[in-house]
């Protein structure tokens, strides 16, 4: 949680500066000034626990000054200790109902907890009390942007910039709206300004890199991202953007290093794991890809593509039962993707015996369109007969992607039934169709490689009759 909260350090430093000025204007003890100076030093080093511990050195009366309580609560939020931060915010609000700094503590806590409704309502309350509160306006702009409401986002960011034309996050947010609205010149203008105003802040550089990448200026994007990385070497999202840019430059090994770094910093970084798993598979690190897909299934069990990728690699390894379970889960989540049902069936038959998946297939057959070729193939695996009719139907299938996929399952049907020669012919026919975009293509290539099949595919002959 601490890593994900580091984005608040900019606000913390600003808040500390403003509050310290206000406190000193009231007249404070020299010891308080020294403590706050040390707090600022620890925050600059992002040592949140040490910064928080320094508050214990304050005199009790000084520690209860609202401005100091706000700083302490902000640090707690940055450490992910939102309940404690919220308690401080509520304590101040009980005395000063319209204290916008305390309300912002509540809004930040709600954001960290994923409570979007409370965050929005609290920000609205701040705006009612202080219509030109730049932070609240900017955060409302971010909420609208994340919801895809570009018009509302633009309105909030524009209002924030009207109140403070140099506000960094409002500049970046408005530039993002311009990027999504396909207004790159306007976006670049704002980002150039933000980069100039905040030379030690990575976010404007990172957003400008995304703008450049979207326009095809990959080397310019890479240059900005390297600068952002120098500023924030442990920012996982800078690493992810670096990885994506390097991938588009076809520098896959370097890209993988960036995604691995991102997951080392943030093991639950979903996007980094997706790219890492895919790249590991492309580069031949199949065990590493399996680990990444397994991590994806843990952190996002609703992402059925992770089960697809996991099942494919386990099938390649001959881990039939594990692959079956992965494809069954993928099919459970995507019940109209009958390829998952067929792949689960193939692995099920190889793991146990040929009749075990019949009950499962009977359930799938009730949902597959009766006139579809997928229904015919599912019926073949259920009945273990009728292959000649199915083979003729596959041969006459006009959609080449579908024909290629169905040939792959026919090959497995014959292989499981013991006719290796005919199975190999069908595997080679799949290769000849060269439908590289199909799910089955890569599985087929692994089989051909494993079996050393190099001869040209032959058209099926009389051997393709019934194989009871």
N, C-alpha and C positions, 0 to 999 in steps of 0.2 A: 504493500500500500504506500510505503514511503516514496518509492520510485515514482509511482503514478501521481503523487501529490507535489512533486518538485515544481510543476508548472506554477504553483502559487507563490514561488519565492519572489518573483517580480512584484506582486502585490504586497507581499510582506515587507519588502525593503521600502517601497513607497509609503506604506502605512506606517512603518516604524519612523520614517523621516518626518511625516506629517504630525504623528502623535507626539514624537519627541519634542518638536518645535512648540506644540501646544502646551506640553507639560512644563517645559522650561520657561515659557512665557508666564506660567502661573507661579514660578519660583519653586524650585525643588532642591533637595539636599545634593551635595556634590557626589555622594555615594550612588544616588539614583542615576545621575548622569554617567558615572563610570560603568554601572551595570548595563545600561542601555547601549553604551558604546561597545561593550563586550558582546552583547546580544547581536548587534549589527555585524560584528566581526564573524561570529559563529554562523549567522545566516548567509553571509557572503561565501562561506566555505560549505554551506548546505549541511552543517552539523546541527540538525534540529534538536536532538536530545540535549546537547550541551547548551544550546540557546535556551531551551525550556528550563533547564536546571538552574540557570542564572537567576531566574525570578525568585528562587528561594532565598537569594541574598538581599532582597528588598525588605525594608521595614514593613510591618503589617499594614500600616496606614497607606503607605505608598503603593503597595501591591494591589490595593482595592480601587485605585484611581481607574475610572472607566477606560481611559485610553490604553493603560497598561494591560488591563484585562482583555481588551480587544486584541492586542498584540499576542498575548499568551494564547488566546483561543485560536487565533490564526495559525500559530505554530502547531497547536494540537491538531487542527484540521490537516495541516501539511504532513503530519505524522500518521494520519488515518484514525486518530482518536476522536472521532466525530461526536460521540456521546458526551465527552468531557467538554469539547468546544461548544456544543449546543447548550449544555448546562450553564456555561458562563454567559452565552448570548442571552438566554432566557432570564438570567438573573439581572442583567443590565436592562432588558426590555421591561421587566417588572417595575423598574424605577423610572425608566424613560421609554415610553411606549413607541416613540418615533425615532429612536436612536438608529440611524440608518447603518452605521458601522456594525452594530450588534445584529441588526436584521441580516446584513450581508454574511455574518458568521453562520447564521441559521441557513441561509440560501446555499452557502458553500458546503455546509455539512450535508444538506439534502442532495446536492449534486454528487458528492462523493458516495453517498449511500444509494444513488440511483433513483431517488424519489423525485421524479421530474415535476409531479403535480405540486408538491410542497415548494420546490425550488421556484417554479413559475409564480405561484401565488405570493411568495415572500418577495420576489423581485417586483411584482406589481405593487405590493404594499410600499416598497421603497420609493417607487416612482410616484405614487400618490403623495408621499411625504416630501419628496424631493424630485420634481419632474426632470431635472437635468443631471441626475446622478449618472455619471458616465459609466461606471462599472456595471450598474444594474442594466442600463440600456444596452451595453455591449453584451452582457450575458444573455439578455432576452434576444438579441440578434443571433447569438450562437445557437440558442434553442430553436429559433425559427429556421436557421440554416440547416441544422441537423434534421429537421422535419421536412426539408425540401421546399419550404415556403420562402422563396427568394424575395418576393415583394416585401413581406413583413420584415425579413432580415435586413434588407436594404434600408427600410424606414428606420429601424432601431439604430443601425450603424450610422446612418446619416445624422440622426438626432444627437448621437454621442459625439460625432465629429464636429457638429455645430457648437457643442458645448466645449469641446477640447479638440482642436484640429490636429493635435500631435499625439493623441492617445494611440499607443502602439497596437493594442489588440483590436481597437475599432478600425484602424487602418488595415490590418491584416484581414479582419473579418469582411470589410467592405470589398477588399481586393478579391477575396474568395467568391463573393457574390458576382463580381464582374467576370471572374474566370468561368463560373458555371453558366453565366449568361452569354458566354462567347464574346466577351469584350476585353480581349487580351491587352490592348494598348492602355485602357483605363486601369486595369489590374496592375500592370507593370509600373505605371506611374505612381500608384499608391505604395507599392512594395519598395520601389527605389527610395521613396521618402522614408519609409519605416526602417529600411536597412541603414540609411544615412543617420537617422535619429537615434537608433539603438544598435550600435555596432557590436555590442557584446551579447546580443540576444539572437538565438538561433531561429526562432519562429519565422521572422520575415524572410530569411534566406531559404528556409525549408519550403515556404509557400511559393516563393519566386521560382524555386527549382521545379515545383509541381507545374507551375505555369509554363516554364520553358519545356518541360518534358511533354506536356500536352500539345505543344506546338511543334514537337519534333527536334527541338534544340537540345539534344541529349548531352553534349559536352558542356554547354553552359549550365545545364541542370546539375551535372556532376560537380562542376566547380563550386557552385553554391552549396551543395550538400557537403562537400569536403570542408568548407569553411564552417558550416553549421556543426559538423562533427567535431571540429577543433574546439568550438565553443562548448559543446555538450557531448563529450565522448561517450557518455553512458545513456544517451537518449535513445530508447529502442525504436522510436518512430523515424528518427533520422536514419538509423541503420536500415530500417525497412525500405525507406525511400531510396537509399543508396543501392540496396539490393535490386529493387525494381528497375532502376535506371541502368544498372550494370547488365541486367538481363536483357533489356532492350538493345544494349550495345553488344549483345551476344558474348558477354564475358561471364559465363555461367559459374565457373569456379569461384571467382571473386564475389559474385552475387551471393553464392551460398554462404561464404564467410560472413557476409553482412547479416543474413537471416539467422545464422547460428549465433552471432553476437547478440542480436535482438532477443532471441529466446533465452540466452544466458542471463541477460539483464531482467527480462520479464518472461518467465516460463509459460505464462498463459497468454502470450501474444498470438492471437489466433491467425492473423494474416501472415506473420513471419513463419509460423508452422506450416501453413498451407503451401507457401512458396518453397520452404525448405524441403518438405516431403516430396513435392513435385520435382525439384532439382536433384535431390538425392537419387530418385528413381531414374532420371535421365542420365545421370553420371555414373550409374551402376552401383551406388551405395544402397543396396536394397534393404539391408538390416537397419540402416539409419532411417530410411524412409518408413519402414514399419514402425519404428519407435515414434517418429513424428506423427504418423497417422493414429497410433494408439493414444498419444497425448491429445490429439484433436478430438478423438471420441470421448475422452474424459472431460475436457473443458467445454466442448460443444456437442453433447450427445445427439442433438437434433440435426447435425450437419451430416446428412447421409452420404455425401461424397467422400467423407473420410472413411466410412465403412466400405465404400466401393474400392477406394485405393488400397485399403488394408486387405480386403478380400482378394484382390488381384495379386498382390505380392505374396500372400499366404498360399494362394493357388499355385503360383510359380514355384514356391518352395515345397509343394506337395503336402502342405499342412491342410489336408482336406476338411477335417472337422472344423478347424478354426476359420477357414475360408467360408465354409457353409454358414457358420454362425454370423459372420460379417455380412454376407449377402442377404441372409434372412432379415437382419436388422435394417439393411438398406431397403429391402422390399417392404418391410413393415412401415417404414417412413414414406416410401414412394410406391404405393400399391398399383400404380398404373405403369410402372417400369418393369415389364415382364422379363426383360433381360436379367434382372436381379433374381427373379424366381427361377429362371432356367440355370443360371450360374450356381445358385444355391442347390438346385437339384443335381447338377453334374457333380459337385463336390460331395454332396450327401451320398450319392451312389458309390463314389470312390472311397468314401470314408467308412461306410458300413456295408450295405448290400443294395442290390438294384431295386428292391421293392419298398424299402423303408420310407421314401418320400411320397408314397402314393396318397396318403391322407392329405398332406400339404398340397400336392398337385390338384387333388380333387377340389380343394377350396379355391385355388387360383383359377381353375377352369371355370368356376361359376362367375368370375368377374371379367375374364378375358372375352373380347368380342368373338362370337362364335364363328364368324366368317373370316377371321384374321388368320394370317399364317402363324402368328404367335400361338394362337389357340391350337392349331394343328400340331405344332412342335411340342407344346405342353402335353397334348393328348398322346403323342408318340412316346414320351418318357413315362407317362402314366400307364399306358397299355402295354408298352414294350412290343408293339406290333404295328403294322401299317406303314413301315418305313418307305416302301416303294412309292406309294401315293404322295407321301410328304416330300420325297426326293424330287419327284416330277414337279410338284408345286413350287419347290424352291428353285428348280432349274428355270421355270417360267416366270419367276418373280421379276417384274420390270424395274423395281427400285433396287439399284445396285448395292446400296448400303444395307438394305434389308436382306438381299440375297446373300451378301457376304456374311452377315451375322448368322443367318440360318444355316449356311454351309458349315460354319464353325460348330454349331450345336449338333448337326448331323454327324460331323466328324467325331465328336465326343460320344454320341450314341453308339456308333460302330466300334469305337475304341473300347468303351465300357463292355460292349457285348462280345469283345474278343476278335473283331476283324480289324487288326492293326493296319493291314495293307490298304484297305478301302478308307479307313480313317485318315491315313497319311495322305492319300490322294485328295481328300476333301480339305485337309489343312493346307495343302499346296494350292488348291483352287482359291482359297480365301486370300492367300498371298497374291495370286495372279490378278484378282479383282482390285487390289491396291486401294482399299477403302480405309485409309489411315485415320480417318476421323471417327471410326466406330469404336465402341467400347471393347469389342472382341479382337480388334486388330493386334494390339500389343500382346495380349495373351497368346494369340496365334503365333506371333513372331517368336516368343519365348519357347513355345513347343517345337517349332521348326528348328530353332537353334539347338535345343536340347537333343533332338533326335537326329540332327545332322541331315535334314531333308534338303537336298539340292537339285534333284531331278525335276524336270518340268511336270506340272500337274497334268494328269490324264483325265479325259472325260470318263465318268462312271460307266461301266459296262454291265454285263449280265450279273456281276457280283452284287449289284445294288438291289437285288430282289429281297424278298422277305427274309429276315434273320431272326427267326423265333428263338 
